[in-house]
């Protein structure tokens, strides 16, 4: 460059720059997908351009008014990268030359703070609105996988697109430690809906943002409510589980399903809910089928019975179990009802070592569980199958029935169950029942193959009747006694020693 004034002039003696070239470019931290670049300040510079080597050339990736820059896209710690920086003087538009490139080799660099958000924890993932409340706690599990202790770790959560809740995990968070932190600010989940909860942690020195955030979702739904005697479920609808019902498949394997049966408990084909215990390989696994909510708040009759048809053959080795559970007043805490059966008590056709599917009405039995103690409440009931790799279980025609006790002095039909004893026996039994007036009782006895071996009519007078039943001539095993009075029928399993 030459400068002249009048007769005087001068030429520069060496190379010079309008603005200097940055020096000392380096990376102090490289963690995950974030690099932190630093360099020395250049005199008179008001800003800097940052470059990264592309397929052929150094390409501009950003600008900075300070002497550092975070690269957060297009980088990792497994490949090699090249970076450069140039000074700017924005007042007169000066653009300086790029620095000598810095080569970033594979590997981490000074990953100091690294708070790993392991998971967001909610007390439930699916709940009825009647069991939810306005103070649902949010928890987050965090682990310190960095190279130094962290003090007062900032932590945040957000529900859907709502406001951000900001708190601190107080105190010193040591290297390698894990903690489950419960936010002091709770979430209002009174209303039905989907609540997506995002949690995250971050410190100024935590440059690995890839492991800072996790999410969890809770679904709050309004229950389907049935007031007796409205609920009758025969599983003939197009979907399973039916509206308002739930299936709980705790081991993500075999679960309650809908299946076609050649014969129902009455006549003709049917669909039923069933557990495929025959092919279920997870021994001791438990699966639940939950009813809709039963509203018993306005029941005035003496008793409430949940009745259902059942068919089951037990396996040759161990015995599957069906039990009934109840949740009063939607508290989501289930307690056992007075119903738990397995083996001979549960079976309707005895032992089979081939896949069982009911072929005739005699292979079904009507069972019931008493819900009278829950009058005045709203309850859910669960059918719980416990797998022992035995044989299949079917349930159908689930309905609520309400009854008043009938005094013995009236002329109405006495609905007390039939009694038969001793059972088991050597084949000789006593059938005992009571009726309010003269009528004919018909009983039929089937063997395990469904064949009729006895068909007898009893002319009963008003009052108590006792009649002998004799199957001593037949082999030991299980038999089905079916009784008809012209109006209703009952089925009782007989065991012959």
Wavefront OBJ file of the C-alpha trace (Angstrom):
o trace
v 0.000 0.000 0.000
v 1.346 3.481 -0.906
v 0.372 6.714 0.815
v 1.088 10.147 -0.817
v 0.769 13.792 0.338
v 2.169 16.417 -1.976
v 5.724 15.543 -2.820
v 5.931 12.951 -0.081
v 4.960 9.295 -0.383
v 5.628 6.006 1.370
v 4.989 2.309 0.646
v 4.327 -0.355 3.254
v 7.356 -2.403 4.102
v 5.588 -5.775 4.653
v 2.283 -7.574 4.383
v -0.601 -6.276 6.527
v -4.291 -6.939 7.117
v -7.203 -4.578 7.456
v -8.321 -6.783 10.382
v -6.363 -9.538 12.105
v -6.727 -13.305 11.841
v -8.020 -15.078 14.991
v -5.562 -17.335 16.788
v -5.735 -20.061 19.404
v -8.778 -21.868 17.985
v -9.533 -25.007 20.005
v -12.349 -27.136 21.394
v -12.599 -27.376 25.174
v -15.595 -29.712 25.342
v -16.972 -32.219 22.860
v -19.818 -34.313 24.247
v -22.505 -36.190 22.386
v -23.666 -33.915 19.572
v -22.330 -30.626 20.953
v -18.870 -29.060 20.498
v -17.708 -25.885 22.271
v -15.209 -23.802 20.203
v -13.033 -21.042 21.702
v -10.371 -18.673 20.278
v -8.363 -15.572 21.194
v -9.852 -12.135 20.753
v -8.813 -10.220 17.624
v -8.140 -6.431 18.013
v -10.889 -4.219 16.585
v -13.113 -7.212 15.740
v -16.808 -6.794 16.526
v -17.766 -10.340 15.598
v -16.649 -13.627 14.116
v -17.700 -16.079 11.405
v -17.411 -19.799 12.185
v -16.669 -22.325 9.424
v -16.856 -26.118 9.190
v -15.392 -28.257 6.425
v -18.125 -29.512 4.133
v -17.834 -31.961 1.204
v -15.267 -29.698 -0.551
v -14.958 -26.294 1.132
v -15.062 -24.513 4.444
v -18.726 -23.559 4.849
v -20.081 -20.900 7.202
v -22.144 -22.455 10.034
v -22.799 -19.394 12.214
v -21.625 -16.143 13.723
v -20.727 -15.009 17.235
v -20.128 -11.696 18.962
v -18.064 -13.464 21.630
v -14.956 -15.626 21.403
v -16.827 -18.942 21.676
v -19.447 -20.878 19.767
v -21.515 -24.027 20.374
v -21.818 -26.397 17.407
v -25.042 -28.350 18.012
v -25.861 -29.868 14.595
v -23.970 -32.091 12.215
v -21.327 -33.277 14.690
v -20.613 -36.324 16.815
v -17.764 -37.788 18.837
v -17.029 -40.703 16.501
v -15.891 -38.861 13.326
v -13.195 -36.278 12.484
v -14.186 -32.622 11.854
v -12.380 -29.389 10.797
v -13.292 -25.868 11.953
v -12.010 -22.333 11.316
v -12.974 -18.821 12.396
v -12.631 -15.323 10.816
v -12.906 -11.861 12.405
v -15.486 -9.240 11.398
v -15.670 -5.472 11.750
v -19.343 -4.788 11.183
v -19.063 -0.963 11.241
v -17.286 -0.788 7.879
v -18.030 -4.301 6.694
v -14.530 -5.687 6.990
v -14.208 -9.483 6.641
v -10.964 -11.020 7.814
v -9.162 -14.120 6.626
v -10.015 -17.554 8.083
v -7.772 -18.972 10.744
v -5.723 -22.114 10.344
v -8.224 -25.020 10.622
v -8.560 -26.932 13.881
v -8.872 -30.690 13.496
v -11.238 -32.429 15.955
v -10.370 -36.131 16.214
v -12.849 -38.819 17.395
v -13.538 -38.961 21.125
v -14.965 -36.919 24.001
v -13.263 -33.796 25.329
v -13.804 -32.623 28.898
v -17.388 -33.793 29.254
v -17.698 -32.205 32.682
v -21.369 -31.910 33.671
v -23.608 -34.585 32.257
v -26.921 -35.022 34.061
v -28.655 -38.029 32.501
v -32.471 -37.885 32.653
v -33.215 -41.615 32.903
v -37.032 -41.519 32.962
v -40.110 -39.515 33.806
v -42.232 -41.349 36.367
v -45.991 -40.972 36.875
v -48.088 -42.909 39.428
v -50.260 -44.323 36.621
v -50.486 -44.506 32.845
v -54.219 -45.201 32.548
v -56.777 -44.326 35.201
v -60.430 -43.466 35.551
v -61.283 -39.854 36.276
v -63.070 -40.902 39.464
v -59.751 -42.234 40.806
v -57.639 -39.279 39.699
v -57.237 -36.008 41.605
v -55.822 -32.524 41.423
v -52.495 -33.383 43.051
v -50.754 -35.956 40.880
v -47.008 -36.073 41.621
v -44.387 -35.979 38.877
v -41.089 -37.757 39.460
v -37.896 -37.925 37.447
v -34.953 -40.287 37.773
v -31.593 -38.556 37.168
v -28.036 -39.923 37.128
v -24.784 -37.917 37.243
v -22.610 -39.454 34.495
v -20.312 -36.426 34.202
v -16.791 -35.845 35.501
v -17.614 -33.639 38.479
v -20.197 -33.163 41.217
v -23.196 -30.953 40.503
v -24.661 -28.558 43.043
v -28.361 -27.556 42.993
v -29.203 -29.221 39.679
v -31.910 -27.274 37.753
v -34.835 -29.478 36.705
v -38.025 -28.731 34.760
v -41.303 -30.221 33.563
v -44.109 -29.205 31.238
v -47.610 -30.652 30.808
v -48.721 -30.667 27.164
v -48.136 -27.068 26.010
v -48.665 -25.549 29.473
v -46.323 -23.372 31.520
v -42.886 -24.697 32.455
v -42.360 -25.696 36.082
v -38.799 -24.984 37.278
v -37.237 -26.406 40.456
v -33.836 -27.514 41.820
v -32.581 -30.827 43.111
v -31.051 -29.341 46.253
v -27.573 -30.048 47.552
v -24.593 -31.862 46.092
v -25.207 -34.443 43.369
v -22.140 -36.703 43.410
v -20.485 -38.340 40.401
v -22.156 -41.685 39.637
v -25.128 -41.092 41.933
v -28.763 -41.576 40.914
v -31.774 -39.913 42.461
v -35.542 -40.003 42.000
v -36.735 -36.461 42.507
v -40.382 -35.616 43.225
v -41.459 -32.160 42.083
v -43.137 -30.140 44.800
v -45.532 -28.738 42.179
v -48.170 -31.355 41.327
v -50.385 -31.767 38.253
v -54.157 -31.355 38.230
v -55.591 -34.383 36.419
v -59.209 -34.158 37.517
v -60.542 -33.901 33.987
v -60.569 -36.723 31.450
v -57.892 -36.339 28.794
v -54.326 -37.176 27.775
v -51.531 -35.632 29.831
v -48.079 -35.682 28.182
v -45.407 -34.816 30.746
v -41.957 -33.733 29.533
v -39.113 -33.404 32.057
v -35.583 -32.173 31.470
v -32.380 -31.215 33.297
v -29.632 -28.829 32.267
v -26.644 -26.940 33.591
v -24.531 -24.343 31.855
v -21.646 -26.799 31.583
v -23.778 -29.735 30.436
v -23.170 -29.590 26.708
v -24.603 -33.067 25.933
v -28.247 -32.218 25.428
v -29.112 -35.575 23.882
v -29.818 -37.228 27.255
v -31.466 -34.343 29.087
v -35.139 -35.003 28.283
v -37.675 -37.807 28.781
v -41.459 -38.019 28.561
v -44.348 -39.976 30.058
v -48.045 -39.997 29.266
v -51.058 -40.493 31.511
v -54.552 -41.085 30.135
v -57.496 -40.136 32.340
v -60.818 -41.424 31.060
v -64.387 -41.213 32.253
v -65.665 -44.705 33.170
v -68.581 -46.383 31.450
v -71.272 -46.722 34.130
v -73.988 -49.377 34.323
v -76.800 -49.238 36.832
v -78.435 -52.633 37.471
v -80.152 -54.384 35.906
v -78.948 -52.739 32.687
v -75.680 -54.650 32.266
v -75.723 -57.929 30.359
v -72.571 -58.875 28.446
v -72.599 -61.798 26.015
v -69.492 -60.757 23.991
v -71.414 -60.901 20.726
v -70.485 -57.323 19.782
v -67.925 -56.453 17.076
v -65.116 -55.315 19.409
v -63.231 -56.835 22.315
v -62.941 -55.822 24.998
v -66.437 -54.306 24.791
v -66.981 -50.611 25.482
v -66.255 -49.895 29.138
v -64.339 -53.155 29.684
v -60.569 -53.449 30.038
v -58.004 -56.197 29.514
v -54.832 -56.117 31.630
v -52.026 -58.110 29.991
v -49.265 -57.707 32.565
v -46.654 -59.847 30.793
v -47.518 -58.717 27.230
v -48.227 -62.304 26.234
v -51.431 -64.370 26.308
v -54.412 -62.322 27.490
v -58.187 -62.390 27.769
v -59.589 -62.683 24.255
v -62.851 -63.239 22.430
v -63.453 -66.611 20.780
v -66.174 -68.508 18.924
v -67.636 -71.592 20.625
v -69.670 -74.328 18.959
v -72.044 -74.399 21.924
v -72.971 -71.787 24.482
v -74.457 -72.301 27.914
v -77.949 -72.328 26.447
v -78.212 -73.541 22.845
v -76.438 -72.808 19.582
v -73.160 -71.072 18.800
v -71.783 -68.295 20.959
v -68.865 -65.973 21.473
v -67.180 -65.890 24.862
v -64.239 -64.349 26.660
v -61.516 -66.917 27.290
v -58.021 -67.531 28.592
v -55.841 -69.854 26.519
v -54.154 -71.551 29.460
v -53.417 -74.595 27.277
v -50.842 -72.654 25.177
v -49.765 -70.129 27.824
v -46.064 -70.690 28.477
v -45.606 -68.105 31.261
v -46.326 -70.098 34.378
v -47.980 -68.200 37.283
v -48.801 -65.254 35.006
v -51.894 -63.258 35.980
v -54.328 -61.597 33.552
v -57.384 -59.490 34.361
v -60.646 -58.740 32.604
v -62.304 -55.696 34.170
v -66.010 -54.857 34.019
v -67.437 -51.363 33.559
v -68.357 -49.461 36.709
v -71.424 -50.899 38.459
v -73.466 -48.140 40.055
v -75.078 -49.772 43.100
v -75.877 -46.507 44.874
v -79.650 -46.783 44.372
v -80.100 -50.545 44.888
v -82.897 -51.253 47.380
v -83.277 -55.013 46.987
v -81.740 -57.419 49.477
v -78.985 -58.902 47.337
v -76.938 -58.105 44.253
v -75.420 -61.056 42.392
v -72.962 -60.955 39.507
v -73.776 -64.112 37.571
v -71.929 -65.622 34.633
v -71.644 -68.837 32.629
v -68.355 -70.682 32.855
v -66.706 -73.600 31.049
v -63.341 -75.120 31.934
v -61.361 -78.317 31.734
v -58.409 -78.673 34.044
v -55.061 -79.926 32.805
v -53.286 -83.170 33.707
v -50.518 -81.555 35.779
v -51.285 -78.266 37.553
v -54.479 -76.295 38.125
v -55.399 -72.930 36.646
v -57.302 -70.521 38.903
v -60.134 -68.053 38.442
v -60.649 -65.480 41.170
v -62.797 -62.341 41.474
v -61.639 -58.961 42.719
v -63.470 -55.708 43.490
v -62.540 -52.028 43.666
v -65.030 -50.088 45.826
v -65.739 -46.416 45.153
v -63.167 -46.232 42.338
v -60.196 -46.213 44.708
v -58.067 -48.350 42.331
v -57.232 -50.737 45.189
v -58.588 -54.194 44.424
v -59.457 -56.689 47.144
v -60.543 -60.326 46.690
v -64.202 -61.311 46.616
v -65.439 -64.606 48.019
v -64.703 -66.448 44.794
v -61.551 -68.423 44.059
v -61.728 -71.748 42.261
v -59.284 -74.129 40.637
v -59.071 -77.742 39.538
v -62.157 -79.828 40.259
v -64.056 -76.898 41.779
v -63.518 -74.752 38.693
v -63.892 -77.432 36.009
v -67.161 -78.190 34.236
v -65.975 -81.244 32.282
v -63.142 -82.723 34.351
v -59.564 -83.315 33.226
v -58.517 -83.114 29.571
v -55.038 -83.298 28.043
v -56.214 -81.928 24.684
v -57.432 -78.383 23.949
v -60.866 -77.865 25.501
v -63.641 -75.937 23.762
v -67.274 -76.366 24.871
v -69.277 -78.506 22.448
v -72.640 -78.679 24.277
v -74.616 -76.741 26.918
v -73.892 -79.391 29.554
v -70.235 -78.355 29.502
v -71.130 -74.967 30.959
v -72.052 -74.018 34.527
v -73.612 -70.858 35.948
v -71.542 -69.299 38.741
v -72.102 -66.184 40.771
v -70.418 -63.818 43.195
v -72.269 -61.794 45.829
v -71.887 -57.997 45.591
v -74.515 -57.213 48.225
v -71.898 -55.815 50.606
v -71.197 -53.050 48.080
v -74.702 -51.635 47.823
v -74.558 -47.858 47.940
v -71.176 -47.813 46.141
v -69.804 -47.693 42.627
v -67.540 -50.674 41.973
v -65.394 -52.339 39.337
v -64.989 -56.123 39.259
v -62.095 -58.056 37.755
v -62.048 -61.656 36.527
v -58.487 -62.785 37.283
v -57.013 -65.798 35.534
v -53.872 -67.340 37.023
v -51.983 -69.563 34.596
v -50.604 -72.989 35.469
v -50.407 -74.166 31.822
v -53.522 -76.307 32.252
v -56.515 -75.969 29.927
v -58.787 -73.293 28.550
v -61.284 -71.206 30.547
v -64.387 -69.555 29.080
v -66.848 -67.041 30.583
v -70.021 -65.684 29.011
v -73.400 -64.054 29.712
v -72.242 -61.832 32.558
v -75.104 -59.967 34.201
v -76.221 -58.362 37.429
v -79.227 -59.833 39.222
v -81.030 -58.396 42.238
v -83.230 -60.413 44.586
v -85.334 -60.037 47.679
v -85.461 -62.872 50.193
v -88.706 -64.875 49.870
v -90.375 -65.848 53.202
v -91.031 -69.575 53.557
v -94.670 -68.946 54.462
v -95.592 -67.567 51.055
v -96.820 -69.698 48.169
v -94.135 -68.391 45.813
v -91.306 -70.462 44.401
v -88.421 -70.682 46.849
v -85.237 -69.692 45.015
v -82.746 -71.163 47.467
v -80.150 -73.342 45.695
v -80.501 -77.093 45.571
v -78.430 -79.063 48.067
v -76.755 -82.350 47.271
v -74.732 -84.393 49.713
v -72.428 -86.132 50.358
v -70.351 -84.827 47.465
v -67.897 -86.462 46.743
v -69.455 -89.848 47.456
v -69.412 -93.489 46.385
v -72.164 -92.695 43.865
v -75.092 -92.395 46.287
v -76.286 -88.821 46.902
v -79.196 -87.059 48.587
v -80.863 -84.222 46.669
v -82.626 -81.762 48.980
v -84.664 -78.691 48.046
v -87.659 -76.699 49.208
v -90.588 -75.302 47.241
v -93.660 -73.272 48.080
v -96.079 -75.446 46.121
v -96.408 -78.752 44.328
v -94.344 -79.058 41.140
v -92.268 -81.469 39.050
v -88.460 -81.373 39.135
v -86.597 -82.920 36.234
v -82.940 -83.852 36.623
v -80.471 -85.063 34.020
v -76.972 -86.438 34.689
v -74.226 -86.216 32.047
v -70.832 -87.907 31.974
v -67.672 -86.014 30.943
v -68.331 -86.873 27.294
v -71.701 -85.093 27.499
v -73.729 -88.322 27.317
v -76.948 -88.576 29.336
v -76.749 -91.416 31.865
v -79.820 -90.507 33.997
v -83.051 -88.676 33.227
v -85.504 -88.636 36.153
v -88.670 -86.729 37.150
v -89.490 -85.974 40.804
v -93.029 -84.993 41.853
v -92.351 -82.631 44.733
v -94.964 -81.450 47.245
v -94.965 -78.074 48.940
v -92.260 -77.902 51.598
v -89.021 -79.812 51.823
v -88.225 -82.704 49.469
v -85.421 -85.230 49.674
v -84.646 -87.674 46.862
v -81.944 -90.299 46.356
v -79.629 -90.161 43.354
v -77.703 -93.322 42.519
v -74.838 -93.512 40.009
v -72.862 -96.180 41.901
v -72.849 -98.409 38.827
v -70.835 -95.876 36.818
v -67.034 -95.395 36.861
v -65.310 -92.999 39.252
v -64.921 -89.457 37.941
v -66.930 -86.284 37.418
v -70.542 -85.890 36.344
v -72.860 -82.954 35.750
v -76.275 -82.817 37.430
v -78.704 -80.438 35.670
v -82.019 -79.635 37.403
v -85.112 -78.038 35.815
v -88.314 -76.883 37.518
v -90.057 -75.627 34.381
v -88.895 -72.065 34.978
v -85.222 -72.089 35.916
v -82.357 -74.533 35.905
v -79.268 -75.182 38.022
v -76.126 -77.190 37.335
v -74.163 -79.039 40.033
v -70.963 -81.016 39.589
v -70.915 -84.502 41.110
v -67.733 -86.265 42.138
v -67.800 -90.072 42.354
v -64.930 -91.688 44.267
l 1 2 3 4 5 6 7 8 9 10 11 12 13 14 15 16 17 18 19 20 21 22 23 24 25 26 27 28 29 30 31 32 33 34 35 36 37 38 39 40 41 42 43 44 45 46 47 48 49 50 51 52 53 54 55 56 57 58 59 60 61 62 63 64 65 66 67 68 69 70 71 72 73 74 75 76 77 78 79 80 81 82 83 84 85 86 87 88 89 90 91 92 93 94 95 96 97 98 99 100 101 102 103 104 105 106 107 108 109 110 111 112 113 114 115 116 117 118 119 120 121 122 123 124 125 126 127 128 129 130 131 132 133 134 135 136 137 138 139 140 141 142 143 144 145 146 147 148 149 150 151 152 153 154 155 156 157 158 159 160 161 162 163 164 165 166 167 168 169 170 171 172 173 174 175 176 177 178 179 180 181 182 183 184 185 186 187 188 189 190 191 192 193 194 195 196 197 198 199 200 201 202 203 204 205 206 207 208 209 210 211 212 213 214 215 216 217 218 219 220 221 222 223 224 225 226 227 228 229 230 231 232 233 234 235 236 237 238 239 240 241 242 243 244 245 246 247 248 249 250 251 252 253 254 255 256 257 258 259 260 261 262 263 264 265 266 267 268 269 270 271 272 273 274 275 276 277 278 279 280 281 282 283 284 285 286 287 288 289 290 291 292 293 294 295 296 297 298 299 300 301 302 303 304 305 306 307 308 309 310 311 312 313 314 315 316 317 318 319 320 321 322 323 324 325 326 327 328 329 330 331 332 333 334 335 336 337 338 339 340 341 342 343 344 345 346 347 348 349 350 351 352 353 354 355 356 357 358 359 360 361 362 363 364 365 366 367 368 369 370 371 372 373 374 375 376 377 378 379 380 381 382 383 384 385 386 387 388 389 390 391 392 393 394 395 396 397 398 399 400 401 402 403 404 405 406 407 408 409 410 411 412 413 414 415 416 417 418 419 420 421 422 423 424 425 426 427 428 429 430 431 432 433 434 435 436 437 438 439 440 441 442 443 444 445 446 447 448 449 450 451 452 453 454 455 456 457 458 459 460 461 462 463 464 465 466 467 468 469 470 471 472 473 474 475 476 477 478 479 480 481 482 483 484 485 486 487 488 489 490 491 492 493 494 495 496 497
